Amino acid sequence: MPTFEITVASVDDIGLMGDWADAEGWNPGHTDGHAFFATDPQGFLIGRLDGDPVACISVVRYGTGFGFLGFYITRPPLRGQGYGIQLWHAGMARLAGRNVGLDGVVAQQGNYRKSGFRSAWNNIRYEGTPSAETATPTGVTLVDARTLPFGQLAAYDRRFFPAARDNFLASWIAAPQRRALAAMHEGELRGLAVMRTCRTASRIGPLYAASPDVAAALVGELAATTPGKPVAIDVPDTNTAAVHLMEQLGLAPSFETARMYTGPAPRIDHSGLFGVTSLELG
């Protein structure tokens, strides 16, 4: 009989998980693994069949009460044989007692509901080359986010995410092949955006902004660094202003997930959340 074993993923395994995610059409970032591994090194699990990796899941802990599940993949030839569900149970056991979030693809949302998850909103990936010109609002300055005090960035991020995630945020902003911009007005953060190179379109996330014109300025400035090339932003449909902005920029829907939680949907600033950070870690 084949031997199925679940182990903590290595750094190389996390790279493999990225390749599998790419094969699913999720368009992961080239260097996302840098930030993922730094966030919770024990939070990535690999299922091995006779020593060969065949399934994966991420179950990252944030603080004492929140966790996020992602990277739930079984290699196509082995689906339906019980390996994925064994990994699922191991992952959920690691997050026992926490409110758990995930971004579920359409095909799996029914299964997630059976496991106790409830939908909070949909993330719609808008993709394309921005066609509308953008201007920075009067009084707002766009600066390299890495030049700001990290505590200021972390406090701002906390408005849009259910738990503090300083290790993740520091690595996410500083990882290679990405650019991080902050919008400042009289010393106050009015927006934050990170663009990273990916397998296809460069993805922008997070995209936080005090208003649509600030969000537009951040997207326009980031997109200008790769002129003529597409960008992709995972937009929560709870922010109708964000959806309208994507349409005004000439971006089109290409992919959809549902943000789901096992407990109550956390209270965050939905009006300022124009694009989620990552479908894998929240």
C-alpha positions in Angstrom: 0.0 0.0 0.0 1.3 3.5 -0.8 2.4 5.5 2.2 0.9 9.0 2.7 2.8 11.3 5.1 2.1 14.9 6.0 5.2 17.1 6.8 6.0 20.8 7.3 7.0 22.3 4.0 10.6 23.3 3.3 11.6 26.5 1.5 11.9 24.5 -1.7 8.5 23.0 -1.1 7.0 26.5 -0.9 8.4 27.2 -4.3 6.8 24.0 -5.6 3.5 25.1 -4.1 3.8 28.3 -6.1 4.3 26.3 -9.3 1.2 24.3 -8.5 -0.8 27.5 -7.9 0.4 28.7 -11.2 -0.9 25.6 -12.9 -4.3 26.3 -11.3 -4.4 29.7 -13.0 -3.9 31.7 -9.8 -0.9 33.7 -11.0 1.3 33.8 -7.9 4.0 36.3 -7.5 7.6 35.3 -8.3 8.9 36.1 -4.8 5.8 35.7 -2.7 7.4 32.8 -0.9 9.9 35.1 0.8 7.0 36.8 2.8 5.0 33.6 3.2 7.7 31.6 4.9 8.7 34.5 7.1 5.2 34.8 8.4 4.8 31.4 9.9 7.4 28.8 8.9 5.4 25.9 10.4 2.2 27.0 8.6 2.8 25.2 5.3 2.1 21.5 5.0 3.0 19.0 2.2 1.4 15.6 1.7 3.8 13.1 0.3 2.9 9.8 -1.3 5.8 7.4 -1.0 8.0 10.4 -0.5 6.8 12.4 -3.5 4.9 15.7 -2.9 1.3 15.4 -4.1 -0.8 17.9 -2.1 -0.3 21.1 -0.1 -2.1 23.5 2.2 -1.1 26.7 4.1 -2.6 27.3 7.6 -1.0 30.4 8.9 -1.5 31.7 12.4 -2.0 35.4 13.1 -1.9 36.4 16.8 -3.9 34.1 19.1 -7.3 34.2 17.6 -7.1 34.3 13.8 -5.8 32.1 11.0 -5.8 32.0 7.2 -6.0 28.9 5.0 -4.7 28.8 1.4 -2.8 26.8 -1.1 -5.2 23.9 -0.8 -4.1 21.8 -3.8 -4.0 18.2 -4.7 -2.2 17.2 -7.9 -4.9 16.5 -10.6 -4.1 12.8 -11.2 -4.6 12.0 -7.4 -7.8 14.0 -6.7 -10.7 12.1 -5.2 -8.5 9.5 -3.4 -8.7 11.0 0.0 -5.2 12.6 0.2 -6.5 16.2 0.1 -9.0 15.7 2.8 -6.4 14.2 5.1 -4.3 17.3 4.6 -7.3 19.5 5.2 -8.0 17.9 8.5 -4.4 18.3 9.6 -4.4 21.9 8.6 -7.7 22.7 10.3 -6.4 21.0 13.5 -3.4 23.5 13.5 -5.9 26.4 13.4 -8.3 24.9 16.0 -10.0 27.5 18.2 -9.4 30.3 15.8 -11.6 32.2 13.4 -10.3 30.9 10.1 -10.5 32.8 6.8 -9.9 31.7 3.3 -10.5 32.9 -0.3 -12.3 30.0 -2.0 -12.5 29.4 -5.7 -16.0 29.0 -7.0 -15.8 25.2 -7.6 -14.9 24.6 -3.9 -17.2 27.0 -2.1 -19.8 24.4 -1.5 -17.3 22.1 0.2 -16.0 24.9 2.4 -19.6 25.6 3.5 -19.9 22.0 4.5 -16.8 22.5 6.7 -18.3 25.4 8.5 -17.2 28.4 6.4 -19.6 31.2 5.6 -19.2 33.8 2.8 -18.5 37.4 3.7 -17.9 38.9 0.3 -16.6 38.1 -3.2 -13.1 39.1 -4.5 -13.3 39.9 -8.2 -9.9 40.0 -10.0 -9.9 42.9 -12.4 -7.1 42.6 -15.0 -5.8 44.5 -18.0 -3.7 47.5 -19.0 -5.1 50.7 -17.4 -6.5 52.9 -20.2 -7.5 56.0 -18.2 -5.1 58.7 -17.2 -4.8 59.2 -13.5 -3.6 62.2 -11.5 -2.4 62.5 -7.9 -4.9 64.5 -5.8 -3.9 68.0 -4.6 -1.9 67.9 -1.5 -1.2 64.1 -1.8 2.4 62.9 -2.4 3.3 59.4 -3.5 6.5 58.1 -1.8 8.4 54.8 -1.5 6.6 53.1 1.4 9.9 51.5 2.5 11.2 55.0 3.5 8.4 55.4 6.1 8.6 54.2 9.8 7.4 50.7 9.8 5.2 51.2 12.8 3.2 53.7 10.8 2.7 51.2 7.9 1.7 48.4 10.3 -0.8 50.5 12.2 -2.4 51.4 8.8 -2.5 47.8 7.6 -4.3 46.8 10.8 -7.3 48.8 9.7 -7.9 46.5 6.8 -6.9 43.1 8.2 -8.4 41.1 11.1 -5.1 40.7 13.0 -1.6 42.3 13.4 0.8 40.8 10.8 4.0 42.7 11.2 6.3 39.9 10.1 4.3 39.3 6.9 4.0 43.0 6.1 7.7 43.8 6.5 8.6 40.9 4.3 5.9 41.6 1.7 7.0 45.2 1.2 10.7 44.4 1.1 10.7 41.2 -1.0 12.4 41.4 -4.4 10.6 42.2 -7.7 8.1 44.5 -6.2 7.4 48.2 -5.6 5.6 49.7 -2.6 4.0 53.1 -2.7 2.4 55.2 0.1 0.1 58.1 -0.4 0.8 60.9 2.1 -1.1 64.0 3.1 0.3 66.3 5.8 2.2 63.4 7.3 -0.8 61.1 7.4 -1.0 57.9 5.4 -3.9 58.1 2.9 -3.1 55.0 0.9 -0.7 52.0 0.4 -0.1 49.8 -2.6 2.3 47.0 -3.5 2.9 45.8 -7.0 4.8 42.5 -7.6 5.8 40.7 -10.7 3.9 37.5 -11.3 3.7 34.6 -13.8 1.4 36.7 -16.1 -0.1 40.1 -15.1 1.7 42.0 -12.3 -0.6 42.0 -9.2 -1.3 45.0 -7.0 -2.1 44.1 -3.4 -2.7 45.4 -0.9 -4.5 48.5 -2.4 -5.6 50.7 0.5 -6.9 54.2 -0.1 -8.9 57.0 1.6 -10.7 57.7 -1.7 -11.1 56.4 -5.3 -8.8 59.2 -6.6 -6.0 58.2 -4.2 -6.4 54.6 -5.3 -6.4 55.6 -8.9 -3.2 57.6 -8.4 -1.5 54.6 -6.8 -2.5 52.2 -9.5 -1.5 54.6 -12.3 1.9 55.3 -10.8 2.6 51.6 -10.3 1.3 50.5 -13.7 3.5 53.2 -15.3 6.6 51.3 -14.2 5.7 48.5 -16.7 4.1 50.5 -19.5 1.7 48.6 -21.8 1.7 45.5 -19.6 -1.3 44.2 -17.7 -1.9 44.5 -13.9 -4.4 42.5 -11.8 -6.2 43.5 -8.6 -8.4 41.4 -6.4 -11.2 43.7 -5.5 -13.8 43.1 -2.7 -17.3 43.6 -4.1 -18.3 45.1 -0.8 -16.5 48.3 -2.0 -18.6 49.5 -4.9 -16.4 52.5 -5.4 -13.5 50.2 -6.0 -15.5 48.1 -8.5 -16.5 51.3 -10.4 -12.8 52.5 -10.3 -11.6 49.3 -12.0 -14.2 49.7 -14.7 -13.2 53.3 -15.2 -9.5 52.2 -15.5 -10.6 49.8 -18.3 -9.8 46.6 -16.3 -12.1 43.6 -16.8 -13.1 40.7 -14.5 -11.0 37.6 -15.0 -11.3 35.5 -11.8 -13.4 35.3 -8.7 -13.1 33.9 -5.1 -15.2 34.2 -2.0 -13.8 35.5 1.3 -15.1 33.0 3.9 -14.8 32.7 7.6 -15.6 30.0 10.2 -16.7 32.7 12.7 -18.1 36.2 12.4 -16.7 38.3 9.6 -14.1 40.5 11.3 -14.7 44.3 11.4 -12.4 46.1 9.0 -12.4 49.3 6.9 -14.2 48.0 3.8 -14.5 51.5 2.3 -10.7 51.9 2.2 -10.0 48.3 1.0 -9.7 48.6 -2.8 -7.6 45.4 -3.3 -6.8 42.5 -1.0 -3.2 41.6 -0.4 -3.0 37.9 -1.1 -5.5 35.1 -1.8 -3.1 32.7 0.0 -2.4 34.5 3.3 -5.2 37.1 3.3 
